[in-house]
Amino acid sequence: MGRANTCKQGAGEPLILPQFPVSGEEAGRLPGDSALRQLPEAYSTPVCDILVMPSTRRTFLTQAAQAVVATPFLKQFGWPAPAAGRAATPFPFVDGLTFMGPPEELAASGLSAFLLDVSAPEPIKTTDGSIKYFRSYAACMKSLTDMRRALGAGEMGGAFQATKAHDVADAYRTGRTAVFFQFQGCEPIGDQLDRLQEFYDLGLRVLQITHHNNNAWGGGAIEPTWSGLRKVGFAGVERMNTLGIIPDLSHVADPTARDVLRTSKKPVIVSHGAARALVNNARCTPDDVIKGVADSGGAMGIFMMTFWLTNDAVPTIDAYVRQIRHVIKVGGINAVGIANDYPVGGEANARSVGNDNAKAIAAYLDWWDYVAKQGVLGFDRRPTHVVIPELNNPRRAFTIAAALDRAGFATGEIEKIMGGNWTRVLTDSLGS
């Protein structure tokens, strides 16, 4: 391990470093919000005491837990971002579902790849006055092609559209981010299965069977009565297998999940979710489905929505790690990955109130109470939090990796959880 070359930095300029700065007095401790707030807004003198990439991944993970540097980016989000290129990681970090953010946040995230929902939900008022969402063919065709154009034009920094697993390795090697397109629901296809080929040709590689509610293919989880795949759904899953589109069980009703697992001959995933054994809610995944996903060769991403992660009064990183441990217990180390389900920078409303969950949860309660009146499983328990504050920023993956290290996971296990399992699924499903 050696020193980086002498650097130069003007007042208020972001420090361009693919390596991690190390706070020498902070060994073994992950700096929390209070430590970050004590740092100055920006350094006006060079910051050059930087360690280059460690020789071992274990050393890197230790340093990731110590890394703090003060820049204008720190003031805004709590972590630094390189002005060009993605933050260095010891192996590819891959996220099961996140939403796009500004290029500087994407660079700070360290993500080599992620699944991106490029569908366009449109609000529909129901007969009882509530709002549900529908993803029409026209709206989703536009949203997909708009994102395809933006990525092709370089408008998203180092992000590019990905269609094969080798794109993850290419992104990691070149400091960019591979983006795999996903739809959160089959409504854009409906009973017109030829549209699967059309969307595949434009880059769709992951397709969620339903969002919260029932659709033409099958049953959604946020319904008072659950249902399974319909005739078009069975045919659709078979066509997806033929094309190379990965079935995604996030948000689906239990019977639909089981039908997909029985029908698919290729890996099935839960791109973003949590275990129902830990939070008894319809949105969470039961153990038999987790096991089925694992047996299919798929994986499940543990996401950031804390009202489905933990019943603890205060959501913590330990609760996130408990979810990971549970999936490993049920499906094995190859069955679990990370996920987000917020923009890459985090849940924006929570960030705007300083990650004060007591304030941030207010935006969700009207919807939650409406679902509770329908008698949907688990919604009788009103939530009190939205995010894990330490993870609600662009650098969450580094914090998760460090937490797994502290929790005693082996380096090889951390590599699988942080991206190796997702990369394997993409390879097996899409080809190398």
C-alpha distance (Angstrom), angle and dihedral (degrees) to the residues before:
residue distance angle dihedral
M1 . . .
G2 3.82 . .
R3 3.74 141.7 .
A4 3.76 124.2 -84.1
N5 3.79 119.4 -117.9
T6 3.80 117.6 -86.8
C7 3.77 110.0 -77.6
K8 3.77 134.0 -154.7
Q9 3.75 126.4 -145.5
G10 3.76 130.5 175.6
A11 3.75 123.7 -144.7
G12 3.78 111.3 -71.3
E13 3.82 94.0 2.8
P14 3.79 120.3 132.1
L15 3.80 113.6 -111.6
I16 3.82 111.2 -115.3
L17 3.79 103.2 -140.8
P18 3.79 130.0 141.3
Q19 3.81 88.1 -170.4
F20 3.78 128.3 75.2
P21 3.82 121.9 -102.3
V22 3.78 110.7 -135.4
S23 3.78 125.3 -140.8
G24 3.80 100.5 -144.8
E25 3.81 96.0 -155.1
E26 3.80 95.8 49.5
A27 3.83 101.5 69.2
G28 3.78 113.5 156.5
R29 3.81 95.7 5.4
L30 3.77 128.2 101.4
P31 3.80 107.6 -140.0
G32 3.77 111.9 -121.2
D33 3.78 131.2 -156.0
S34 3.80 93.2 -79.4
A35 3.81 92.5 54.7
L36 3.78 91.0 47.8
R37 3.78 93.4 50.1
Q38 3.80 91.0 54.2
L39 3.80 92.1 62.2
P40 3.81 120.3 92.8
E41 3.76 119.0 -99.8
A42 3.79 94.6 -113.0
Y43 3.77 139.5 -11.7
S44 3.79 117.2 -119.2
T45 3.84 92.4 -168.6
P46 3.81 127.5 67.6
V47 3.77 116.8 -80.6
C48 3.80 102.9 -150.4
D49 3.78 107.8 144.5
I50 3.77 91.4 101.2
L51 3.79 128.4 146.6
V52 3.80 116.9 -139.0
M53 3.81 121.9 -130.1
P54 3.82 107.7 -51.5
S55 3.78 119.3 -114.2
T56 3.82 93.3 -121.0
R57 3.79 132.4 43.8
R58 3.80 91.0 -131.1
T59 3.81 89.9 57.6
F60 3.80 89.5 48.7
L61 3.80 92.3 53.2
T62 3.80 90.3 50.6
Q63 3.79 90.8 50.1
A64 3.81 91.3 46.1
A65 3.79 87.3 61.3
Q66 3.80 90.0 52.6
A67 3.79 100.7 40.8
V68 3.80 116.0 120.5
V69 3.80 129.0 149.7
A70 3.79 128.1 169.2
T71 3.80 115.3 -126.8
P72 3.80 134.9 136.7
F73 3.81 86.5 -90.9
L74 3.80 89.6 58.6
K75 3.78 90.1 56.7
Q76 3.80 91.5 55.1
F77 3.79 103.5 37.4
G78 3.78 109.1 7.7
W79 3.82 97.4 -110.0
P80 3.81 138.2 67.9
A81 3.79 125.1 -109.6
P82 3.78 128.4 -159.1
A83 3.80 111.7 -116.4
A84 3.79 89.8 -133.8
G85 3.78 127.9 24.7
R86 3.76 132.5 12.9
A87 3.82 122.2 -65.1
A88 3.81 111.1 -93.3
T89 3.81 118.6 -100.7
P90 3.82 131.4 -178.0
F91 3.81 91.2 -122.2
P92 3.84 134.6 -5.4
F93 3.79 114.9 -58.8
V94 3.83 109.9 -150.0
D95 3.82 125.1 -174.0
G96 3.82 122.6 -152.9
L97 3.79 93.8 -143.1
T98 3.76 133.0 -5.2
F99 3.77 136.0 148.7
M100 3.77 125.6 -119.4
G101 3.77 121.8 -94.0
P102 3.81 138.0 174.3
P103 3.83 115.0 -50.9
E104 3.80 92.6 -110.9
E105 3.81 91.2 56.6
L106 3.78 91.4 47.4
A107 3.80 90.4 50.8
A108 3.80 90.8 49.3
S109 3.80 92.7 50.6
G110 3.78 94.9 69.6
L111 3.81 90.0 -140.7
S112 3.78 115.0 154.1
A113 3.80 90.3 -172.8
F114 3.78 143.7 -3.5
L115 3.77 141.4 174.9
L116 3.80 111.6 -109.1
D117 3.79 124.9 -159.4
V118 3.80 103.7 -134.8
S119 3.80 95.8 174.9
A120 3.81 122.0 115.2
P121 3.82 114.9 -134.5
E122 3.79 114.8 -155.9
P123 3.83 120.9 -157.7
I124 3.81 115.3 -114.7
K125 3.81 121.0 -170.6
T126 3.82 111.5 -137.1
T127 3.79 128.0 -146.9
D128 3.81 91.6 -95.7
G129 3.80 91.2 54.1
S130 3.79 96.8 -106.1
I131 3.79 123.7 127.4
K132 3.78 123.9 -117.6
Y133 3.78 128.1 171.6
F134 3.78 131.9 -120.1
R135 3.80 127.9 -169.3
S136 3.79 107.3 -147.6
Y137 3.79 124.8 -160.5
A138 3.81 92.8 -118.5
A139 3.79 95.6 47.8
C140 3.80 93.8 46.4
M141 3.79 93.5 45.6
K142 3.79 88.1 55.0
S143 3.80 95.5 45.1
L144 3.81 92.3 47.8
T145 3.79 94.6 47.9
D146 3.82 91.4 44.4
M147 3.81 91.1 55.0
R148 3.79 91.2 43.2
R149 3.80 89.6 54.0
A150 3.81 93.9 45.2
L151 3.80 92.8 51.2
G152 3.79 91.8 45.0
A153 3.81 90.3 51.5
G154 3.80 92.2 51.5
E155 3.80 93.7 -116.0
M156 3.81 92.5 136.9
G157 3.77 98.6 59.6
G158 3.78 111.2 -120.8
A159 3.81 94.9 -8.2
F160 3.80 119.4 115.3
Q161 3.80 135.8 175.8
A162 3.80 112.5 -93.8
T163 3.79 129.3 -159.8
K164 3.83 105.6 163.3
A165 3.79 133.3 47.7
H166 3.80 93.0 -114.5
D167 3.80 87.0 68.8
V168 3.83 87.9 74.2
A169 3.80 92.1 57.6
D170 3.80 91.1 43.4
A171 3.81 90.8 51.5
Y172 3.79 92.5 48.1
R173 3.80 92.3 48.8
T174 3.81 94.4 48.4
G175 3.82 99.9 38.4
R176 3.81 94.6 -111.9
T177 3.82 135.1 117.4
A178 3.81 125.8 -112.7
V179 3.82 113.7 -144.9
F180 3.81 119.6 -157.0
F181 3.80 115.1 -162.4
Q182 3.80 120.7 -123.7
F183 3.82 136.1 174.5
Q184 3.83 120.0 -147.1
G185 3.78 94.9 -140.6
C186 3.80 142.6 9.7
E187 3.80 96.6 -115.4
P188 3.85 92.5 108.8
I189 3.81 87.9 60.7
G190 3.80 100.6 37.7
D191 3.79 109.7 159.5
Q192 3.82 92.3 -28.1
L193 3.81 97.1 96.7
D194 3.80 92.7 174.5
R195 3.80 85.6 73.7
L196 3.81 87.6 71.6
Q197 3.79 89.1 68.5
E198 3.79 90.8 46.2
F199 3.80 93.4 52.4
Y200 3.80 91.9 41.6
D201 3.79 90.5 55.4
L202 3.81 88.2 54.4
G203 3.80 91.8 51.7
L204 3.81 108.2 -89.0
R205 3.81 106.7 152.8
V206 3.83 105.5 160.9
L207 3.79 126.7 44.3
Q208 3.80 125.2 -172.4
I209 3.79 111.4 -147.3
T210 3.81 95.5 -139.0
H211 3.76 139.5 -8.3
H212 3.81 117.1 -141.3
N213 3.79 96.7 -47.0
N214 3.79 140.2 48.8
N215 3.78 119.4 -82.4
A216 3.80 138.0 173.8
W217 3.80 92.2 -75.2
G218 3.80 102.9 46.6
G219 3.77 151.9 -47.4
G220 3.79 127.3 -46.3
A221 3.80 122.3 -142.3
I222 3.82 97.3 -125.9
E223 3.79 94.0 71.4
P224 3.82 128.7 103.1
T225 3.81 90.3 -127.1
W226 3.80 121.3 37.7
S227 3.79 125.0 -139.5
G228 3.79 137.7 -176.1
L229 3.78 137.0 -125.4
R230 3.77 116.9 -50.5
K231 3.79 124.6 -138.8
V232 3.81 93.4 -90.5
G233 3.80 89.2 47.7
F234 3.80 93.1 57.5
A235 3.80 90.4 49.0
G236 3.79 90.7 44.8
V237 3.80 94.1 54.3
E238 3.81 90.1 50.7
R239 3.81 90.5 50.6
M240 3.82 90.2 48.6
N241 3.80 89.7 54.5
T242 3.79 90.3 51.4
L243 3.80 93.7 50.0
G244 3.78 98.8 39.3
I245 3.82 101.3 -109.3
I246 3.81 113.1 145.4
P247 3.84 116.5 -127.3
D248 3.81 112.0 -128.2
L249 3.82 120.6 -157.2
S250 3.82 97.8 -168.4
H251 3.82 110.4 131.1
V252 3.83 95.7 6.7
A253 3.81 126.9 130.9
D254 3.79 115.8 -104.5
P255 3.84 95.3 -109.2
T256 3.82 90.8 51.3
A257 3.80 90.7 49.6
R258 3.80 91.5 52.0
D259 3.81 91.9 47.2
V260 3.81 91.6 51.9
L261 3.80 91.5 48.9
R262 3.81 90.9 51.3
T263 3.81 92.0 47.2
S264 3.79 104.6 41.7
K265 3.80 118.8 85.8
K266 3.80 91.9 -169.6
P267 3.82 134.2 58.4
V268 3.79 117.2 -58.9
I269 3.80 121.9 -158.2
V270 3.78 143.6 -164.3
S271 3.78 97.2 -145.2
H272 3.81 94.1 -169.1
G273 3.77 129.6 7.1
A274 3.80 148.0 92.1
A275 3.80 138.7 -113.1
R276 3.80 118.8 -85.4
A277 3.79 90.3 -150.6
L278 3.82 86.6 72.1
V279 3.83 99.3 36.2
N280 3.80 115.1 24.5
N281 3.80 98.8 -143.7
A282 3.79 132.2 127.9
R283 3.81 91.1 -121.0
C284 3.81 91.0 61.1
T285 3.80 125.1 83.4
P286 3.83 122.3 -110.1
D287 3.78 120.4 -130.2
D288 3.81 96.1 -109.7
V289 3.81 90.0 57.2
I290 3.82 91.5 46.8
K291 3.82 88.0 52.1
G292 3.80 91.2 46.9
V293 3.80 91.4 51.3
A294 3.81 89.8 50.1
D295 3.80 92.5 48.1
S296 3.81 90.1 50.8
G297 3.80 90.2 57.9
G298 3.78 92.2 -106.4
A299 3.79 133.9 121.2
M300 3.79 141.1 -138.0
G301 3.80 123.8 -131.2
I302 3.80 117.4 -144.4
F303 3.78 107.7 -138.0
M304 3.81 137.5 -153.9
M305 3.83 103.3 -112.0
T306 3.78 98.8 112.9
F307 3.80 98.7 -166.7
W308 3.83 84.0 70.1
L309 3.81 95.7 37.8
T310 3.78 103.1 57.4
N311 3.78 144.8 2.6
D312 3.80 90.4 -147.1
A313 3.79 114.7 122.8
V314 3.81 89.9 -126.9
P315 3.82 116.5 38.3
T316 3.80 113.7 -136.8
I317 3.79 140.7 175.6
D318 3.80 87.0 -104.7
A319 3.82 88.6 64.3
Y320 3.80 89.4 53.0
V321 3.80 90.7 50.9
R322 3.83 89.8 49.5
Q323 3.80 89.2 58.1
I324 3.80 90.4 51.7
R325 3.81 91.4 48.7
H326 3.79 91.1 50.7
V327 3.79 94.0 53.5
I328 3.81 89.3 48.4
K329 3.81 90.0 50.3
V330 3.81 91.1 52.9
G331 3.80 102.8 34.1
G332 3.81 107.8 13.9
I333 3.78 134.2 -110.1
N334 3.81 92.2 -64.1
A335 3.81 92.6 60.3
V336 3.81 103.2 67.9
G337 3.79 137.7 72.5
I338 3.78 140.8 154.8
A339 3.79 126.9 -87.2
N340 3.78 138.5 171.1
D341 3.84 118.8 -167.2
Y342 3.81 91.2 -164.6
P343 3.81 127.8 81.5
V344 3.78 113.5 -71.5
G345 3.81 89.2 -99.5
G346 3.81 93.2 53.0
E347 3.79 137.9 -105.4
A348 3.79 101.7 -25.9
N349 3.79 99.5 -152.2
A350 3.80 92.0 51.3
R351 3.79 90.6 49.0
S352 3.80 90.2 51.3
V353 3.82 90.4 58.6
G354 3.79 95.6 44.2
N355 3.83 93.2 -97.9
D356 3.80 89.6 -65.8
N357 3.81 99.8 161.1
A358 3.80 93.1 -164.3
K359 3.81 87.8 64.3
A360 3.81 99.2 33.8
I361 3.80 95.5 54.5
A362 3.82 91.8 63.1
A363 3.81 91.0 78.9
Y364 3.83 90.9 62.4
L365 3.78 103.1 42.6
D366 3.82 100.8 84.2
W367 3.80 90.9 55.3
W368 3.80 92.2 42.4
D369 3.80 92.8 51.0
Y370 3.81 91.1 48.6
V371 3.81 91.2 53.7
A372 3.80 90.5 45.6
K373 3.82 90.3 58.0
Q374 3.81 88.2 57.5
G375 3.78 90.5 59.7
V376 3.82 96.6 -117.1
L377 3.81 113.8 168.9
G378 3.80 114.4 -87.9
F379 3.79 99.3 3.2
D380 3.79 91.9 105.8
R381 3.81 86.1 79.9
R382 3.81 107.6 76.9
P383 3.82 113.4 -141.0
T384 3.80 125.3 -124.4
H385 3.81 102.0 -170.1
V386 3.80 143.3 40.7
V387 3.80 108.7 -173.3
I388 3.78 145.4 22.4
P389 3.81 97.6 -116.7
E390 3.82 94.9 -144.0
L391 3.80 89.9 54.9
N392 3.80 98.9 43.8
N393 3.79 96.1 95.3
P394 3.81 136.5 73.8
R395 3.80 93.3 -91.9
R396 3.80 96.9 60.5
A397 3.81 94.6 120.0
F398 3.80 91.8 61.8
T399 3.80 90.6 49.9
I400 3.81 91.2 49.4
A401 3.81 91.9 49.1
A402 3.80 90.7 50.8
A403 3.83 91.2 47.6
L404 3.80 90.9 52.0
D405 3.79 89.0 50.7
R406 3.80 91.5 51.5
A407 3.81 89.7 47.1
G408 3.80 90.2 60.1
F409 3.79 102.5 -104.5
A410 3.80 114.6 154.0
T411 3.79 117.4 -113.2
G412 3.80 91.8 -110.9
E413 3.79 90.3 52.1
I414 3.79 91.3 50.3
E415 3.78 90.3 50.7
K416 3.81 90.7 53.8
I417 3.81 93.7 47.2
M418 3.81 94.8 45.5
G419 3.80 95.5 50.8
G420 3.78 115.1 -44.2
N421 3.79 94.8 93.3
W422 3.79 93.1 49.2
T423 3.80 90.2 48.0
R424 3.81 90.5 51.6
V425 3.81 91.9 50.6
L426 3.80 91.3 49.1
T427 3.80 90.2 49.7
D428 3.79 94.1 49.0
S429 3.81 93.0 44.8
L430 3.80 105.1 35.5
G431 3.78 102.7 23.8
S432 3.75 128.4 -114.4
